[in-house]
Amino acid sequence: MPSRFTKMHGIGNDFVIVDWREDAGRVPNAARIKALADRHTGIGFDQLISIEPARDPSAAFYYGLWNADGSPAGQCGNGVRCVAAWLYRDGVIERDVPVRLESPSGPVVVRVLNESTVTVDMGEPDFDPAHIPLDHAPHATYTLQVAGEEVSFGAVSMGNPHGVVFVDDLADPRVDRLGPLLTTHPIFPQDANIGFVQRVAADRLKLRVHERGAGWTQACGTGACAAAAVSQALGLAAPKVAVELPGGTLDIEWHGPGHTLWMTGPAAFVFEGEV
């Protein structure tokens, strides 16, 4: 891994970004990532992100993603906003101009609104269990027996797998207990990000997310997208919804099947470093 890095965050979901545009195709060592992600003895981050030349000629750049435990990731909503802000600061993309980027799970389109705000076309939410993946026949909601209790949830792919559980109160101690158990439940063959949603109003949701490979995070961009999409599919949310996470708020807009979902939120630079 190169020694230079940029520390960034999207409403508390934090990243180390490395510039591999001159050294594409590298696969970082999982143990090294895990050591650097340690918040006591390393840099501390939820995910490592590389910026590389695009594999697809229709895209401007490719970005790779690895979780804090060293495992590869498919997509990250907060991370792609940070990538866009990083590229804008580097002078290679322009403000208010849509730019197509390539992620491990496919293309996304970003638009930098200003130095600290980015909107992203996250694609259409995919509820097909085979694509999430989810080991179950298709249903609007699913039910599991977990630790002696029945848990109902919705499921969707936003380029990575998500389960969405509705609760009356995010402070319920069940949330802390069920998050890790659901993330690694066998019904999700590749594990999953599990979001716990408290519906405040049709245009406002509160959310906590236990992410595969990272645990509880201050924010999860794809988790906010998943929460809004599942809520709308079940008739519980409006097309435009503010999703409040521990680290801040994201604005999500989705007009249903046949439309892509848009996520808008901040991206912040923290510091440059060298290891």
HELIX and SHEET records of a PDB file:
HELIX    1   1 ALA A   30  ALA A   37  1                                   8    
HELIX    2   2 GLY A   77  ARG A   89  1                                  13    
HELIX    3   3 PRO A  173  THR A  183  1                                  11    
HELIX    4   4 GLY A  221  ALA A  233  1                                  13    
SHEET    1   A16 TYR A 142  VAL A 146  0                                        
SHEET    2   A16 GLU A 149  SER A 157 -1                                        
SHEET    3   A16 PRO A 161  PHE A 166 -1                                        
SHEET    4   A16 ASN A 193  ALA A 201  1                                        
SHEET    5   A16 ARG A 204  GLU A 211 -1                                        
SHEET    6   A16 LYS A 240  LEU A 245  1                                        
SHEET    7   A16 GLY A 248  GLU A 253 -1                                        
SHEET    8   A16 TRP A 262  PRO A 266 -1                                        
SHEET    9   A16 THR A 117  ASP A 121 -1                                        
SHEET   10   A16 GLY A 106  ASN A 114 -1                                        
SHEET   11   A16 VAL A  99  SER A 103 -1                                        
SHEET   12   A16 PHE A  61  ASN A  67  1                                        
SHEET   13   A16 GLN A  47  PRO A  53 -1                                        
SHEET   14   A16 ASN A  13  ASP A  19  1                                        
SHEET   15   A16 ARG A   4  GLY A  10 -1                                        
SHEET   16   A16 ALA A 268  GLU A 274 -1                                        
SHEET    1   B 6 TYR A 142  VAL A 146  0                                        
SHEET    2   B 6 GLU A 149  SER A 157 -1                                        
SHEET    3   B 6 PRO A 161  PHE A 166 -1                                        
SHEET    4   B 6 ASN A 193  ALA A 201  1                                        
SHEET    5   B 6 ARG A 204  GLU A 211 -1                                        
SHEET    6   B 6 GLY A 215  THR A 217 -1                                        
END                                                                             
